[in-house]
Amino acid sequence: MLKKLTVIGCTMWILGLVTTIIGLNLTGNAKTWVSIVGNVIFLVGLGITGVVWVKRKKDEEKNAESK
């Protein structure tokens, strides 16, 4: 489960970063909307990756204490 979440999170933050960069090169209202969508996707992906990292860290600490 954590591996799937890691893949989803990493894919989302990479796609969000690419979308933001593409949005910065557009003109008009599309520039604003694509950049905002890219930023949101980036932050959600980064959040998922962070949550998975914290979960794995806690699991490692719990396993180290039980040994």
TORPA-4810 file (N, C-alpha, C, O; in nm, 3 decimals):
<nodes>
NODE_1_0.082_-0.120_0.000_0.000_0.000_0.000_0.086_0.126_0.000_0.059_0.221_-0.073_M
NODE_2_0.192_0.126_0.084_0.277_0.244_0.090_0.352_0.267_-0.040_0.378_0.380_-0.079_L
NODE_3_0.388_0.158_-0.107_0.459_0.171_-0.235_0.369_0.236_-0.340_0.414_0.321_-0.417_K
NODE_4_0.241_0.196_-0.343_0.146_0.256_-0.437_0.128_0.404_-0.408_0.124_0.486_-0.500_K
NODE_5_0.116_0.439_-0.280_0.101_0.579_-0.243_0.225_0.660_-0.279_0.214_0.775_-0.320_L
NODE_6_0.342_0.600_-0.263_0.465_0.668_-0.298_0.470_0.695_-0.448_0.507_0.805_-0.490_T
NODE_7_0.434_0.597_-0.528_0.433_0.614_-0.673_0.331_0.722_-0.713_0.361_0.807_-0.797_V
NODE_8_0.214_0.718_-0.654_0.111_0.818_-0.685_0.158_0.957_-0.645_0.145_1.052_-0.722_I
NODE_9_0.213_0.969_-0.525_0.259_1.099_-0.476_0.371_1.156_-0.561_0.368_1.273_-0.597_G
NODE_10_0.470_1.073_-0.594_0.582_1.120_-0.675_0.537_1.159_-0.815_0.582_1.260_-0.870_C
NODE_11_0.449_1.079_-0.873_0.397_1.112_-1.006_0.320_1.243_-1.003_0.332_1.325_-1.093_T
NODE_12_0.240_1.261_-0.898_0.161_1.385_-0.889_0.249_1.508_-0.874_0.223_1.610_-0.938_M
NODE_13_0.352_1.501_-0.790_0.431_1.623_-0.773_0.516_1.652_-0.896_0.543_1.769_-0.925_W
NODE_14_0.559_1.549_-0.969_0.632_1.574_-1.093_0.538_1.634_-1.198_0.574_1.731_-1.265_I
NODE_15_0.419_1.577_-1.213_0.322_1.631_-1.309_0.280_1.773_-1.271_0.261_1.857_-1.358_L
NODE_16_0.265_1.798_-1.142_0.230_1.932_-1.097_0.337_2.033_-1.129_0.307_2.145_-1.170_G
NODE_17_0.462_1.995_-1.110_0.573_2.084_-1.142_0.578_2.114_-1.292_0.597_2.228_-1.332_L
NODE_18_0.562_2.010_-1.373_0.561_2.027_-1.518_0.444_2.115_-1.561_0.460_2.203_-1.645_V
NODE_19_0.327_2.091_-1.504_0.208_2.170_-1.538_0.227_2.316_-1.500_0.187_2.405_-1.575_T
NODE_20_0.288_2.342_-1.386_0.314_2.480_-1.345_0.409_2.549_-1.442_0.387_2.664_-1.480_T
NODE_21_0.514_2.479_-1.481_0.609_2.538_-1.576_0.543_2.565_-1.711_0.567_2.669_-1.772_I
NODE_22_0.461_2.472_-1.756_0.388_2.493_-1.882_0.294_2.612_-1.868_0.282_2.694_-1.959_I
NODE_23_0.227_2.621_-1.754_0.135_2.732_-1.731_0.203_2.868_-1.732_0.144_2.967_-1.775_G
NODE_24_0.326_2.873_-1.685_0.399_3.000_-1.685_0.432_3.048_-1.826_0.456_3.167_-1.846_L
NODE_25_0.433_2.957_-1.922_0.465_2.993_-2.060_0.342_3.026_-2.145_0.356_3.062_-2.262_N
NODE_26_0.224_3.015_-2.088_0.102_3.047_-2.161_0.068_3.195_-2.144_0.135_3.267_-2.070_L
NODE_27_-0.038_3.238_-2.212_-0.081_3.377_-2.200_-0.227_3.381_-2.158_-0.301_3.284_-2.173_T
NODE_28_-0.268_3.495_-2.105_-0.408_3.518_-2.069_-0.452_3.443_-1.946_-0.373_3.414_-1.856_G
NODE_29_-0.582_3.411_-1.945_-0.641_3.340_-1.831_-0.589_3.198_-1.818_-0.582_3.143_-1.708_N
NODE_30_-0.551_3.138_-1.930_-0.499_3.001_-1.926_-0.373_2.994_-1.841_-0.350_2.896_-1.771_A
NODE_31_-0.292_3.099_-1.847_-0.168_3.103_-1.768_-0.199_3.090_-1.620_-0.137_3.012_-1.549_K
NODE_32_-0.295_3.167_-1.574_-0.331_3.167_-1.432_-0.389_3.033_-1.390_-0.347_2.975_-1.289_T
NODE_33_-0.485_2.982_-1.467_-0.553_2.860_-1.428_-0.463_2.737_-1.433_-0.466_2.654_-1.342_W
NODE_34_-0.383_2.726_-1.537_-0.295_2.610_-1.548_-0.188_2.614_-1.439_-0.152_2.510_-1.384_V
NODE_35_-0.138_2.732_-1.408_-0.039_2.745_-1.300_-0.099_2.708_-1.165_-0.035_2.640_-1.085_S
NODE_36_-0.220_2.752_-1.139_-0.287_2.720_-1.013_-0.312_2.570_-1.002_-0.286_2.510_-0.898_I
NODE_37_-0.362_2.510_-1.108_-0.387_2.365_-1.107_-0.256_2.289_-1.087_-0.251_2.192_-1.011_V
NODE_38_-0.151_2.332_-1.153_-0.021_2.269_-1.137_0.030_2.279_-0.995_0.083_2.183_-0.940_G
NODE_39_0.013_2.397_-0.933_0.056_2.415_-0.795_-0.021_2.326_-0.699_0.037_2.269_-0.607_N
NODE_40_-0.151_2.314_-0.720_-0.233_2.229_-0.633_-0.192_2.083_-0.646_-0.175_2.014_-0.546_V
NODE_41_-0.175_2.037_-0.770_-0.133_1.898_-0.792_0.003_1.874_-0.728_0.024_1.771_-0.664_I
NODE_42_0.095_1.969_-0.744_0.229_1.957_-0.686_0.221_1.945_-0.534_0.285_1.857_-0.476_F
NODE_43_0.144_2.032_-0.470_0.136_2.030_-0.324_0.067_1.904_-0.271_0.109_1.851_-0.168_L
NODE_44_-0.035_1.856_-0.339_-0.102_1.733_-0.295_-0.006_1.615_-0.308_0.003_1.532_-0.218_V
NODE_45_0.065_1.607_-0.419_0.163_1.500_-0.438_0.274_1.505_-0.335_0.316_1.402_-0.281_G
NODE_46_0.322_1.626_-0.306_0.426_1.642_-0.206_0.374_1.604_-0.067_0.447_1.545_0.012_L
NODE_47_0.249_1.637_-0.039_0.188_1.599_0.088_0.175_1.448_0.104_0.204_1.394_0.211_G
NODE_48_0.132_1.381_-0.002_0.119_1.235_0.002_0.256_1.172_0.026_0.270_1.081_0.107_I
NODE_49_0.356_1.221_-0.046_0.492_1.168_-0.030_0.542_1.191_0.113_0.607_1.104_0.170_T
NODE_50_0.513_1.306_0.169_0.554_1.337_0.306_0.486_1.249_0.408_0.550_1.203_0.503_G
NODE_51_0.358_1.225_0.391_0.284_1.138_0.484_0.339_0.996_0.479_0.355_0.932_0.583_V
NODE_52_0.369_0.947_0.360_0.426_0.813_0.347_0.563_0.807_0.414_0.595_0.709_0.482_V
NODE_53_0.644_0.911_0.397_0.777_0.915_0.459_0.766_0.911_0.611_0.840_0.837_0.676_W
NODE_54_0.673_0.990_0.667_0.654_0.991_0.813_0.606_0.855_0.862_0.653_0.807_0.965_V
NODE_55_0.514_0.793_0.790_0.463_0.662_0.828_0.575_0.559_0.830_0.586_0.479_0.924_K
NODE_56_0.659_0.560_0.726_0.770_0.465_0.722_0.869_0.491_0.834_0.922_0.396_0.894_R
NODE_57_0.896_0.616_0.864_0.989_0.652_0.972_0.936_0.602_1.106_1.012_0.547_1.186_K
NODE_58_0.806_0.621_1.131_0.747_0.574_1.257_0.752_0.422_1.266_0.780_0.367_1.372_K
NODE_59_0.725_0.354_1.156_0.731_0.208_1.155_0.873_0.159_1.184_0.892_0.062_1.258_D
NODE_60_0.973_0.226_1.126_1.113_0.189_1.151_1.149_0.209_1.298_1.218_0.126_1.357_E
NODE_61_1.105_0.319_1.356_1.134_0.347_1.498_1.066_0.245_1.588_1.123_0.199_1.687_E
NODE_62_0.942_0.209_1.553_0.869_0.110_1.632_0.938_-0.026_1.625_0.947_-0.096_1.725_K
NODE_63_0.987_-0.064_1.507_1.058_-0.192_1.492_1.190_-0.189_1.566_1.230_-0.290_1.622_N
NODE_64_1.258_-0.076_1.567_1.387_-0.066_1.637_1.367_-0.076_1.788_1.450_-0.134_1.857_A
NODE_65_1.258_-0.021_1.840_1.230_-0.027_1.984_1.190_-0.168_2.028_1.221_-0.208_2.140_E
NODE_66_1.123_-0.242_1.941_1.076_-0.374_1.979_1.187_-0.479_1.977_1.170_-0.588_2.032_S
NODE_67_1.300_-0.448_1.916_1.411_-0.546_1.909_1.494_-0.545_2.033_1.590_-0.621_2.043_K
</nodes>
